[in-house]
Amino acid sequence: MEVVARDLTGLGLYLARRLSFEGVEQNRVLISVLIVMLINVLGNTGIGN
């Protein structure tokens, strides 16, 4: 958190040290789904080859 705060301050942005997650909804995503998506993106750009 300190590194993020320092970097944002360097960009002229503000980061509150205390964050509230009240009302935030989270969904768990399987890492295998993300890997497949990444492979598809890289394959379409030619970077992965």
C-alpha positions in Angstrom: 0.0 0.0 0.0 2.8 2.4 0.8 4.4 1.9 -2.7 1.0 2.5 -4.4 0.5 5.7 -2.3 4.0 6.9 -3.1 3.5 6.3 -6.8 0.1 8.0 -6.9 1.4 11.0 -5.0 4.2 11.2 -7.6 1.6 11.4 -10.3 -0.3 14.1 -8.4 -3.1 11.8 -7.4 -4.5 11.2 -3.9 -4.9 7.9 -2.1 -6.7 7.6 1.2 -4.8 5.5 3.7 -8.0 4.1 5.0 -10.2 2.3 2.5 -13.7 1.2 3.1 -15.0 -1.9 1.4 -18.5 -1.4 2.5 -20.9 -2.3 -0.3 -18.2 -3.9 -2.4 -19.1 -7.1 -4.1 -16.5 -9.7 -5.0 -16.5 -12.6 -7.4 -14.0 -15.3 -7.5 -12.6 -16.1 -10.9 -10.7 -19.3 -11.5 -7.1 -18.7 -12.6 -7.4 -21.3 -15.3 -10.1 -19.1 -17.0 -7.7 -16.1 -16.9 -4.9 -18.1 -18.3 -7.0 -19.3 -21.2 -8.1 -15.7 -21.9 -4.4 -14.5 -21.8 -3.4 -17.2 -24.2 -6.1 -16.2 -26.6 -5.2 -12.5 -26.4 -1.5 -13.2 -26.9 -2.2 -15.7 -29.7 -4.3 -13.0 -31.5 -1.5 -10.4 -31.2 1.3 -12.7 -32.3 3.2 -11.9 -29.1 2.8 -15.4 -27.7 4.4 -17.1 -30.8 
